[in-house]
Structure formats: structure tokens, C-alpha cells
């Protein structure tokens, strides 16, 4: 209510208008804004995935660059590498949005893969890494309450399963060794 001596045009809620309010608060869209960040289990799981995706992107770039650029395998490895990199970005952004501290590390997968001799054995190991990510997502999903994070992880899981199938098909066309 306005002061009785105030001019009618000073009323912030003139008759017939809806009451004025403060600007909308979007804090609910940013979990962790009020210090109620995600459970440590969720942060740890997302960071393990983030480090694995970074490592996968690096390994796939190295493997892609080791094959003839005109080969279909080069295109496949490039697509897989791009997918891994995009996943790493989404995981990093999700951790930050949830209020968790995102790791800046890269997983040990790079060194382990490069220690293996030969393209085919390396690709088989990459597929084991892809399957590890699927298992890790399956373990983590029950603890994820944020709808966006859940959707992102479910899509990442689907893409990893598709990438495993694509890599297996490519391996079937390569000489063993």
C-alpha cells in the first residue's frame, strides 16, 4: 500500500494491474547455487567419466591420425573422437552446473592404449574402454536426480553402445593382428 500523501501515479501497483514483484529467480535451475551441491558419489562418478572421455578423445585422435586419411576407418575414428570430446564438454558443464568441482585430469587410458602394439589390438582395447563407460553410467544413473544430467548420461550411454557396434563392424573388416 502506498503512503496516503503519495501521488496516485507513484503507486507501484495501480488499480487493475497485477502486483509488481522482484525479478524472477532462476536459482532452482542451478542446483548447488545455495550450497546444496551433488553427493560426492555423483561428483566422483561424473569426474571418472570426464577423465575417461578426455582420454578416449585423445586416444582416438592418435589412432585416427595413424591411418590413411582416405580410409573409412579414418572417418569412423574421427566421428568417435568427436563424440568423446563432446561428451567430455557435456560432463564438465554438468559438473559445474550442479555445483561440483570438475577434474582437469585425463585418465590413464591413453598410456594403457598406446602401450599395446598394433591397430587392431588397440581398437579392441578402445571398445573395452567404451564398455567400461557404459557400465560406469549404469552404476551412476540411480544416484542422479537432476533431469538434465540423467538425460545427458542416458544419451551418452546410447552413443557408446552405438560406437561399440560401429567399432566391432570395422574390426571385422580388418586383418587380425
Order of alpha helices (4+ residues) and beta strands (2+ residues): alpha-alpha-alpha-alpha-alpha
